[in-house]
Amino acid sequence: MVPAVKRQIDVNRLRADVSAAAVELLSAHCAADRVRLQYSSQEIATYGDHQALKRAIASVEALHRFFLQVGAHIRHEEDNTAEKR
């Protein structure tokens, strides 16, 4: 594994980007809930556009992996903060 290189980032920009992404993710979650509440998973699998569903599943899986990594970093940061107290 290549060691992480420290780089200068614009923290305000990062926070704005994360906030905007959170809004978009909430919107996507609401859209998925509308479909989920209206149709069974069997109906979606049977009658839905399989290519669109496969793309959506791939996107969700990638997001899941990404946020697992972010969550692990958050836990690590919180553990380090707790140890310093």
VODO-8568 format. One record per residue: chain; residue in three letters; x, y, z of N, C-alpha, C, O in turn. Coordinates in Angstrom, 2 decimals, m for minus. Example, Ala and Ser with C-alpha at 12.3 -4.5 7.8 and 13.67 -1.06 7.14 Angstrom:
! VODO-8568
['A', 'ALA', [13.19, m5.69, 7.80], [12.30, m4.50, 7.80], [13.20, m3.30, 7.80], [14.24, m3.32, 8.46]];
['A', 'SER', [12.85, m2.25, 7.08], [13.67, m1.06, 7.14], [12.90, 0.03, 7.87], [13.41, 1.14, 8.04]];
//
This chain:
! VODO-8568
['A', 'MET', [0.83, m1.17, 0.00], [0.00, 0.00, 0.00], [0.88, 1.24, 0.00], [1.86, 1.32, 0.74]];
['A', 'VAL', [0.54, 2.21, m0.82], [1.30, 3.44, m0.91], [0.89, 4.35, 0.25], [m0.30, 4.54, 0.49]];
['A', 'PRO', [1.88, 4.90, 0.98], [1.52, 5.77, 2.10], [0.80, 7.02, 1.62], [1.09, 7.56, 0.55]];
['A', 'ALA', [m0.14, 7.47, 2.44], [m0.91, 8.66, 2.09], [0.01, 9.88, 2.13], [0.83, 10.03, 3.03]];
['A', 'VAL', [m0.13, 10.74, 1.15], [0.65, 11.96, 1.07], [m0.22, 13.10, 1.61], [m1.35, 13.31, 1.17]];
['A', 'LYS', [0.34, 13.81, 2.56], [m0.39, 14.97, 3.10], [m0.45, 16.03, 2.03], [0.55, 16.36, 1.40]];
['A', 'ARG', [m1.64, 16.58, 1.82], [m1.79, 17.65, 0.84], [m2.67, 18.73, 1.43], [m3.50, 18.47, 2.30]];
['A', 'GLN', [m2.48, 19.91, 0.95], [m3.26, 21.05, 1.40], [m4.64, 20.97, 0.77], [m4.77, 20.82, m0.44]];
['A', 'ILE', [m5.68, 21.07, 1.59], [m7.04, 21.08, 1.05], [m7.76, 22.32, 1.53], [m7.41, 22.91, 2.55]];
['A', 'ASP', [m8.77, 22.69, 0.79], [m9.63, 23.80, 1.18], [m10.76, 23.20, 2.02], [m11.71, 22.63, 1.48]];
['A', 'VAL', [m10.65, 23.34, 3.33], [m11.60, 22.71, 4.25], [m13.01, 23.23, 4.04], [m13.97, 22.47, 4.08]];
['A', 'ASN', [m13.14, 24.53, 3.80], [m14.48, 25.08, 3.57], [m15.12, 24.48, 2.32], [m16.31, 24.19, 2.30]];
['A', 'ARG', [m14.32, 24.31, 1.28], [m14.83, 23.71, 0.04], [m15.21, 22.25, 0.28], [m16.26, 21.80, m0.20]];
['A', 'LEU', [m14.37, 21.52, 1.01], [m14.67, 20.12, 1.32], [m16.00, 20.02, 2.07], [m16.83, 19.18, 1.73]];
['A', 'ARG', [m16.19, 20.86, 3.06], [m17.43, 20.82, 3.85], [m18.64, 21.16, 2.99], [m19.70, 20.56, 3.14]];
['A', 'ALA', [m18.49, 22.13, 2.10], [m19.59, 22.48, 1.20], [m19.90, 21.32, 0.25], [m21.07, 21.02, m0.01]];
['A', 'ASP', [m18.85, 20.68, m0.27], [m19.04, 19.53, m1.16], [m19.73, 18.37, m0.44], [m20.62, 17.73, m1.00]];
['A', 'VAL', [m19.32, 18.12, 0.81], [m19.94, 17.04, 1.59], [m21.41, 17.37, 1.86], [m22.27, 16.49, 1.77]];
['A', 'SER', [m21.70, 18.62, 2.20], [m23.09, 19.02, 2.44], [m23.94, 18.86, 1.18], [m25.06, 18.37, 1.25]];
['A', 'ALA', [m23.40, 19.27, 0.05], [m24.15, 19.14, m1.21], [m24.37, 17.66, m1.55], [m25.45, 17.28, m2.00]];
['A', 'ALA', [m23.36, 16.84, m1.33], [m23.49, 15.40, m1.59], [m24.53, 14.78, m0.66], [m25.29, 13.90, m1.07]];
['A', 'ALA', [m24.56, 15.23, 0.60], [m25.54, 14.71, 1.55], [m26.97, 15.00, 1.09], [m27.85, 14.16, 1.22]];
['A', 'VAL', [m27.19, 16.20, 0.55], [m28.52, 16.55, 0.03], [m28.88, 15.67, m1.16], [m30.00, 15.19, m1.26]];
['A', 'GLU', [m27.92, 15.47, m2.06], [m28.18, 14.61, m3.23], [m28.44, 13.16, m2.82], [m29.30, 12.50, m3.40]];
['A', 'LEU', [m27.70, 12.68, m1.83], [m27.92, 11.31, m1.34], [m29.29, 11.18, m0.69], [m29.97, 10.17, m0.87]];
['A', 'LEU', [m29.70, 12.19, 0.06], [m31.04, 12.18, 0.66], [m32.11, 12.14, m0.42], [m33.10, 11.42, m0.29]];
['A', 'SER', [m31.91, 12.91, m1.48], [m32.85, 12.91, m2.60], [m32.93, 11.53, m3.25], [m34.01, 11.04, m3.56]];
['A', 'ALA', [m31.78, 10.90, m3.45], [m31.74, 9.56, m4.05], [m32.42, 8.55, m3.12], [m33.13, 7.65, m3.57]];
['A', 'HIS', [m32.19, 8.70, m1.82], [m32.81, 7.81, m0.85], [m34.33, 7.96, m0.91], [m35.05, 6.96, m0.87]];
['A', 'CYS', [m34.82, 9.18, m1.00], [m36.26, 9.43, m1.09], [m36.84, 8.82, m2.37], [m37.93, 8.24, m2.34]];
['A', 'ALA', [m36.13, 8.96, m3.47], [m36.59, 8.39, m4.75], [m36.68, 6.87, m4.64], [m37.64, 6.27, m5.11]];
['A', 'ALA', [m35.67, 6.26, m4.04], [m35.68, 4.80, m3.88], [m36.82, 4.38, m2.95], [m37.47, 3.36, m3.20]];
['A', 'ASP', [m37.06, 5.14, m1.90], [m38.17, 4.83, m0.99], [m39.52, 4.91, m1.69], [m40.40, 4.09, m1.44]];
['A', 'ARG', [m39.70, 5.91, m2.57], [m40.97, 6.02, m3.31], [m41.21, 4.76, m4.12], [m42.33, 4.23, m4.15]];
['A', 'VAL', [m40.18, 4.27, m4.80], [m40.32, 3.04, m5.59], [m40.53, 1.85, m4.67], [m41.40, 1.01, m4.93]];
['A', 'ARG', [m39.76, 1.77, m3.61], [m39.83, 0.65, m2.67], [m41.21, 0.54, m2.02], [m41.72, m0.56, m1.81]];
['A', 'LEU', [m41.80, 1.68, m1.71], [m43.11, 1.67, m1.05], [m44.25, 1.37, m2.02], [m45.33, 0.93, m1.60]];
['A', 'GLN', [m44.03, 1.59, m3.29], [m45.08, 1.38, m4.28], [m45.04, m0.02, m4.89], [m46.08, m0.55, m5.28]];
['A', 'TYR', [m43.86, m0.63, m4.97], [m43.70, m1.91, m5.64], [m42.89, m2.87, m4.76], [m42.05, m2.44, m3.98]];
['A', 'SER', [m43.16, m4.16, m4.90], [m42.36, m5.16, m4.18], [m41.02, m5.32, m4.90], [m40.87, m4.96, m6.07]];
['A', 'SER', [m40.05, m5.86, m4.17], [m38.75, m6.10, m4.80], [m38.89, m7.10, m5.95], [m38.16, m7.02, m6.94]];
['A', 'GLN', [m39.81, m8.05, m5.82], [m40.04, m9.02, m6.89], [m40.60, m8.32, m8.13], [m40.17, m8.62, m9.25]];
['A', 'GLU', [m41.54, m7.40, m7.95], [m42.09, m6.65, m9.09], [m41.00, m5.82, m9.76], [m40.93, m5.75, m10.99]];
['A', 'ILE', [m40.17, m5.20, m8.97], [m39.09, m4.37, m9.51], [m38.12, m5.24, m10.30], [m37.71, m4.87, m11.40]];
['A', 'ALA', [m37.76, m6.39, m9.74], [m36.83, m7.29, m10.43], [m37.43, m7.88, m11.70], [m36.72, m8.08, m12.68]];
['A', 'THR', [m38.73, m8.15, m11.68], [m39.39, m8.77, m12.83], [m39.65, m7.78, m13.95], [m39.39, m8.08, m15.11]];
['A', 'TYR', [m40.16, m6.60, m13.61], [m40.62, m5.65, m14.63], [m39.71, m4.45, m14.83], [m39.85, m3.72, m15.81]];
['A', 'GLY', [m38.78, m4.24, m13.91], [m37.90, m3.08, m14.03], [m36.86, m3.27, m15.13], [m36.58, m4.39, m15.55]];
['A', 'ASP', [m36.30, m2.17, m15.57], [m35.22, m2.18, m16.57], [m33.97, m2.76, m15.91], [m33.37, m2.11, m15.05]];
['A', 'HIS', [m33.59, m3.96, m16.29], [m32.49, m4.65, m15.64], [m31.17, m3.89, m15.74], [m30.39, m3.88, m14.79]];
['A', 'GLN', [m30.92, m3.25, m16.87], [m29.68, m2.48, m17.00], [m29.68, m1.31, m16.03], [m28.67, m1.05, m15.37]];
['A', 'ALA', [m30.79, m0.59, m15.93], [m30.88, 0.54, m14.99], [m30.73, 0.05, m13.55], [m30.06, 0.69, m12.74]];
['A', 'LEU', [m31.36, m1.08, m13.25], [m31.26, m1.64, m11.90], [m29.83, m2.07, m11.59], [m29.34, m1.83, m10.48]];
['A', 'LYS', [m29.15, m2.68, m12.53], [m27.76, m3.11, m12.33], [m26.85, m1.90, m12.11], [m25.95, m1.94, m11.26]];
['A', 'ARG', [m27.09, m0.82, m12.87], [m26.29, 0.40, m12.67], [m26.56, 0.99, m11.29], [m25.64, 1.42, m10.60]];
['A', 'ALA', [m27.83, 1.01, m10.89], [m28.18, 1.54, m9.57], [m27.54, 0.70, m8.47], [m27.01, 1.24, m7.50]];
['A', 'ILE', [m27.60, m0.62, m8.62], [m27.00, m1.51, m7.62], [m25.49, m1.30, m7.55], [m24.93, m1.25, m6.46]];
['A', 'ALA', [m24.84, m1.18, m8.69], [m23.39, m0.94, m8.70], [m23.06, 0.39, m8.02], [m22.08, 0.49, m7.28]];
['A', 'SER', [m23.87, 1.41, m8.26], [m23.64, 2.71, m7.62], [m23.79, 2.62, m6.12], [m22.98, 3.15, m5.37]];
['A', 'VAL', [m24.84, 1.94, m5.68], [m25.08, 1.80, m4.25], [m23.96, 1.00, m3.58], [m23.53, 1.33, m2.48]];
['A', 'GLU', [m23.51, m0.06, m4.25], [m22.41, m0.85, m3.69], [m21.14, m0.03, m3.57], [m20.42, m0.14, m2.58]];
['A', 'ALA', [m20.85, 0.80, m4.57], [m19.66, 1.66, m4.52], [m19.79, 2.68, m3.39], [m18.83, 2.94, m2.67]];
['A', 'LEU', [m20.97, 3.27, m3.25], [m21.20, 4.22, m2.16], [m21.06, 3.54, m0.81], [m20.48, 4.10, 0.13]];
['A', 'HIS', [m21.58, 2.33, m0.71], [m21.47, 1.58, 0.54], [m20.01, 1.37, 0.92], [m19.62, 1.61, 2.07]];
['A', 'ARG', [m19.19, 0.93, m0.03], [m17.76, 0.72, 0.23], [m17.09, 2.03, 0.64], [m16.31, 2.07, 1.60]];
['A', 'PHE', [m17.40, 3.11, m0.08], [m16.80, 4.41, 0.22], [m17.15, 4.87, 1.64], [m16.28, 5.29, 2.39]];
['A', 'PHE', [m18.43, 4.78, 1.99], [m18.83, 5.26, 3.31], [m18.38, 4.33, 4.43], [m18.23, 4.79, 5.56]];
['A', 'LEU', [m18.17, 3.05, 4.15], [m17.54, 2.18, 5.15], [m16.13, 2.67, 5.45], [m15.72, 2.70, 6.61]];
['A', 'GLN', [m15.39, 3.07, 4.41], [m14.04, 3.60, 4.60], [m14.07, 4.89, 5.40], [m13.29, 5.08, 6.33]];
['A', 'VAL', [m14.98, 5.79, 5.03], [m15.10, 7.06, 5.74], [m15.46, 6.80, 7.20], [m14.88, 7.41, 8.11]];
['A', 'GLY', [m16.41, 5.90, 7.43], [m16.81, 5.55, 8.80], [m15.65, 5.00, 9.61], [m15.51, 5.32, 10.79]];
['A', 'ALA', [m14.82, 4.17, 8.98], [m13.65, 3.63, 9.68], [m12.69, 4.75, 10.07], [m12.13, 4.74, 11.17]];
['A', 'HIS', [m12.50, 5.71, 9.18], [m11.62, 6.84, 9.50], [m12.21, 7.69, 10.62], [m11.48, 8.16, 11.49]];
['A', 'ILE', [m13.52, 7.88, 10.61], [m14.16, 8.66, 11.68], [m13.96, 7.95, 13.02], [m13.61, 8.59, 14.01]];
['A', 'ARG', [m14.20, 6.64, 13.05], [m14.01, 5.89, 14.31], [m12.56, 6.00, 14.78], [m12.31, 6.15, 15.97]];
['A', 'HIS', [m11.62, 5.91, 13.84], [m10.20, 6.03, 14.18], [m9.91, 7.41, 14.78], [m9.22, 7.53, 15.79]];
['A', 'GLU', [m10.44, 8.46, 14.14], [m10.24, 9.83, 14.65], [m10.85, 9.98, 16.04], [m10.24, 10.58, 16.92]];
['A', 'GLU', [m12.06, 9.43, 16.23], [m12.71, 9.53, 17.54], [m11.95, 8.75, 18.60], [m11.84, 9.20, 19.74]];
['A', 'ASP', [m11.41, 7.59, 18.23], [m10.61, 6.81, 19.18], [m9.35, 7.58, 19.58], [m8.98, 7.61, 20.75]];
['A', 'ASN', [m8.70, 8.20, 18.59], [m7.50, 8.99, 18.89], [m7.82, 10.17, 19.79], [m7.06, 10.49, 20.70]];
['A', 'THR', [m8.95, 10.81, 19.53], [m9.37, 11.96, 20.35], [m9.66, 11.50, 21.78], [m9.28, 12.18, 22.73]];
['A', 'ALA', [m10.33, 10.37, 21.92], [m10.66, 9.86, 23.25], [m9.40, 9.48, 24.03], [m9.33, 9.68, 25.24]];
['A', 'GLU', [m8.41, 8.94, 23.34], [m7.16, 8.54, 23.99], [m6.38, 9.75, 24.50], [m5.65, 9.64, 25.49]];
['A', 'LYS', [m6.52, 10.89, 23.85], [m5.77, 12.09, 24.23], [m6.37, 12.77, 25.45], [m5.74, 13.64, 26.05]];
['A', 'ARG', [m7.58, 12.38, 25.83], [m8.23, 13.03, 27.00], [m7.70, 12.49, 28.27], [m8.13, 12.91, 29.35]];
//
